[in-house]
Amino acid sequence: MIDKAVAMLILSLLILVLAAACVLAVRGVRADASAEAEPLSIPEALFAPESLEGVLCAQLLDGEITRRQYLRSMAGIAARDEYRHPLVVPRYED
């Protein structure tokens, strides 16, 4: 009779320990999920344009310049680039 009581006591303690472990595991998973749900704070400098073309594109998308102004500026950049670094195509000779 006493053996059954000890076995029941041990079994009850084991169930309580397992239930506590499950509760702690669920709390940890919920904490991880809430940490992942928070938006990342990314510095604006990471998305800043690094070239003149990028600045013009950002201005166009923000509505600071018109499409015509953008095209005129890009044509000026292309002309300046052609003057500074002309493209030389090698001749094909047999």
Secondary structure, DSSP 8 states (H G I E B T S, - for coil): -HHHHHHHHHHHHHHHHHHHHHHHHHHHHHHHHHHHHS-----GGGGS--SHHHHHHHHHHHTSS-HHHHHHHHHHHHHHHHHHS---------
